[in-house]
Amino acid sequence: MGTWVEIQIKGEWVRAQLTWCSPMATLFMFTSVGGAAHSMSRRTLDKLRASDHVRIVADRPVVDEALDHVARAALKNSIGKKA
């Protein structure tokens, strides 16, 4: 959940985030930056990946990654001031 991908749809790359996955990981729902929903089966997703029509952009939500960087920088700054 939260993984960002680019999916080639009708010859154009669309950036989308994995927003839902069925309990058995057989169905997936992606939501594009524009808000459109894209659902697909595991089989379709596997075919798209094998043909390079889906590529992973970020394994983690981008905001989470950015917040981790900010927290690490703040920790370094606070340790540096104590020395």
Stockholm file with secondary structure:
# STOCKHOLM 1.0

chainA/1-83         MGTWVEIQIKGEWVRAQLTWCSPMATLFMFTSVGGAAHSMSRRTLDKLRASDHVRIVADRPVVDEALDHVARAALKNSIGKKA
#=GR chainA/1-83 SS CCCEEEEEETTEEEEEEEEEECTTSCEEEEEETTSCEEEEEHHHHHHHHHTTCEEEEESSCHHHHHHHHHHHHHHHHHHHHHC
#=GC SS_cons        CCCEEEEEETTEEEEEEEEEECTTSCEEEEEETTSCEEEEEHHHHHHHHHTTCEEEEESSCHHHHHHHHHHHHHHHHHHHHHC
//
